[in-house]
Amino acid sequence: MTIHVLTPVHNRCAVTEKFVDDLYSQEIDEDLRIVIVDDGSTDGTSDMLLKRAESAPPRVNLSVTKGDGSWWWARSMAAAIETCRHDLEVGDVVVFMNDDISVPRDTLAALASASRERNAIVMASVRDVNDPLRLLDRGALLDPRTLSVRPRPNERSPHEFTPLTVASGRSVAYPAATFDRGLTVDHRHLPHHLADFEFSVRASRRGNPILLAEDTCVLSEDCFSSSQQPRNVWLRLTHVSSPDRILSYWAFWRTVLPELPRTSLLFRLVRYRLLPKLLMLFPGVRALIQRRTNAKSANAERN
């Protein structure tokens, strides 16, 4: 059996090399195939990966697929899936991973074991690389009424596994059978944000539940509370890399709520996603929202 790790990278050579080091150090008793898609890096990432491929440990294979710099996450992952699809065998596990994480030596073995034993899609929790006891991410909760994707509370469940409805592509294991019949990432409608969540929804509908492995983790810098969104409201609503891209929300919720009439979905999209962002164009509205936010924070602290 084989664990296949699929990872997109772009212009962070040192980060990617550290990630490869972590994968080479995994404690697993089976073959490991690493498929990295380098989407047009110009900082020497491809040359580094080719050298690292030549020095791979026994039973580890590293291959590199090159994009043109416009593939973003979704098309890069679709290309990675096609690279490994025909080599998948019964019992194999496919793991989606980002390169901006540290991977403890037992993580891949734990994810693969859980995925096989439960015939499930299994996501690792994310902990603070500077304080491994501190949880940063336990998955997301969906709010269909407001078309929101909210982080789960960072309080560990007493159970070993917690059911989820979506899974992040940061570190998640899929049974090989998931990729039968051509299932892949929808890069046409979801080029970047929400593409991993949307794929996990369609994959789970093939009979594989989504679970959070509470005791299996990867480590990350605490970037979950920071925002790198464009300041320009129009760019926030339209740019490929923006988490507020309206077309991505439309495509995502069309998958999650196929029974909801399009007119109802459009109304909720305008009411809860579009209008709040457009209102932020007006300084008075921004100030009012900020005052309310500050008041809520103050009340929370007092309570």
N, C-alpha and C positions, 0 to 999 in steps of 0.2 A: 504494500500500500504506500501511497505517497501523499504528502501535504504540499499543496500548490499555493504559494503566496504571490498575490497580484498587487502591484504597487505602482502608482503614477508618481513621477518626480519632475521637478522643473527648477533649475537654477538655485540649488542649495547643496552644493557638492559635499561640504563637510558634514551636513546633517544627514544626507543620503548615505555617505560612507559609514557613519556611526551606526545607522540603521542596518546596513549590510553586516557590520561586525556583530550586532546583536543576533541577527538571523544565523550567522555562521556559528554562534556559540550556543544555539538551542540544544537542549538535552532531549533528543528524540531518537527512537530506535526504528527509524524507517527513512525512506528517501525524502528529500526536501527539494522541491523545484521552485525557484524564485524567478518570477517574470516581472521585470521592471520596464515600464514604458517611460522613456525620457522624451518629454514633449518639448523639443526644441531648445534644450539648455545650451547656453553659450559660455558657461563658467568652467568647462572641463569635466562636467559630470559624466558624459559618455565615455571619455577616455579612462576616467577612474573606474567606471563600472566594467569596462572591458578588461582592465588589469586585474580587478578583483575577481572576475569570472575565471581567469586563468589560475588563480590561487585558491579556488573553492575547496573546502574539505571533502573527504570521501563521502559519497552518497548525497552530495549537494550539487545542484546544477543552477547556475545563474545565467539567464539570457536577457538580452536588451532589445526592445522594440523602440524605434524612433518615430516620434511625431514631428509635426512641422511648427509647433509652437501655438497652434490654435485649437488643440484638442481638448483642453481643460480636463476636468476629472472624468466626466462621463465617457467621452470618446476614447480616452486613454484606457479606461477600464474595459470598455467594449473590445478594444484591440487586444488587451491582455487575455480576456476570456477566449477570444478566437484562437489565440496562440496556444492555449493549453487544452481547449475543448476536446480535440481528437485524441489526446493522450490520457484522458480521464478514464479510470477504471472503477469498478464496484469497490466501495470502501474508501476511496480517496476523499479528501476534504480540500475544499478551496477556501482560502482565507484572504479576504480583502484587508489591506493594511495601508495606512499612510506612513510616510517616512519620518514625520516629525514627532516620533514617539520613541521611548526606550522600551525594549521588550525583555522582561525577565526571562531567564533561561528555561523556565518550565511552562511558559505561556502557550506556545504552539501545541505542545503535547496535551495540555489540559483542554484547550479549545477543541482539538481534534477528537479527543476521547469523549468529551461531552456531546459533540455533534453526532458521533457514531452511535453512542449508547442510547441517545434519545431521538435519533433521526430528526434532528432539529437544527435550526439556524441559531447559532450561539454567539452572543456578543460579549466581549470582555468589558469590564468596568475600566474607568480611567482614573488614575490617582496622580497626585502631585509629585513630580520627580524630585522636588526638594523636601517633601514631607510625605513619604509613601503611605502613611496612615490616613491622609486626608483625601477624601473622595472628591473628584471634580465632575465626573459624568457617570450617570447610571441610566442613560437612555433618555427618551423623550415621551411626552404624553401629547396626544392629539386632541384638539378641541374643534370638532366639526362645525359648531355653531359660529365661531369667530374665525375659522380657518387658521388656527394658530398651532404652532409646534413649540411646546414648552418643555424645558428640562425637567426631569424627574427630581424629586427631593433627594439631596445627597445624604441620605440616612440609610445605612445598610439594612437590608431585610434580614430577618432571622432565618430565612430559608436559603438553601444553597442556590436555587435558581428562581428568577422572577420573570413571569410572563411579560412580553412586550408586544406592541403592535407594529413597531417599525424598528429597524436596526441601522445604526450608523456604519459607514464604510471605514471608520478609523481602525477597527479591529474586530472582524466578525467572520465566523466560520460557516460555510455552507456545505451540505452533503453534495457529492459529485453529481448525484442524480438530478439536482436542481437544474442543471444546465442541459438536460435532455430537451429535445425538440426546439433547439435554437434560442432558448431564453437568454437575453442579454440586456445590457443597460440601455435605456432609451435616451441616447445622446442627442437625438434630433429635437425633442421637446424639452429635455432637461439637461442642458450642457454642463451644469456644474452643481449648484446647490439643490438639495432635495432629490437628486438623482439616486443617491444611495438608499434613502428612505423608500422612494417609489419602487426601486428594484426589490427591496426586501418584502414589500407588500405583495407584489406579484409572485415572488418566489414562495412566500408562505402559503399562498392559495393553492399550491400544489401538494399541500398536506404536511408541510414542515412547520411546526410552531416556532415562534421566535422567543428565545430565552436570554436573559441576562445572567451570566455566570458571576455571582456575587464575589467569589473568592479568587477569580482569575482576572488579572489586570494587565494593562500596559501603563506606562508612566509618561507624563506630559508636563510641559510648562503650563501654568495657569493662564490660558488665553481664552477661557470660556466666558469671562465677564467683560472682556475688552471688545471694542467694536472697531472694525476696519472698513466700515461702509463708506461709500462716497458721500461727501457733504452735499453735493448737488442732488436735489430730490429727484429730478428726472433720471439721473444716472442710477440712483438707488432703485428706481422702479423698473429700469430697462436693461442695465448692464449685465452681461453674462455672469460676472463674478459676484454680483450683489445678492445677498440673502433675501432681499425684499423684491426680487424680480417678479413682476406680476404674472408674466406668462408661465413662469415655473410653478407658481402657486396654482394657477389654473390647471396645468397638466398634472400636477401632483394630486390635487383633490378630485380630479376626474377619475383617477385610478382608485383613490381611497373611497370615494362616494359615487360609484357608477349609477346608483339608483336615484341620485338627486337630480332633478330637472336642471338643464343648463341655465334656465332663467333664474332659478333660485340660487344656483352657484354663482352666477354673475352678480346678483344682488349682494350676496354675502362678500364677494370679492371686493366690490366697490365700497360697501359699507364698512368693512373691517380692515381691509388692506390698503385700498387706494385713497379714500378720503382722509384718513388720519395722516398719511404722508403728505398729501397736498396741503392740508391745513398747516403743516409745519413751515410752509413758505411764508406765513404771516408772522412777524415778530411778536405781536401781541398774543397770538395763540401759543407760540412756543413758550413765552414767559408764563402764561397761565398753566400750561402743562407742567412746566418745571416747578412752579410753586406747589401744585397739587402733589407732584412726585416727592418733593421735599417734605411736605406735610405728612404724607403717608409714611415716609421713612422715619420721621420724628416720632409719630404715633407708635410705630412698630418698636422703636427703641425704648419708649416709655413703658410699653406693655411687656 
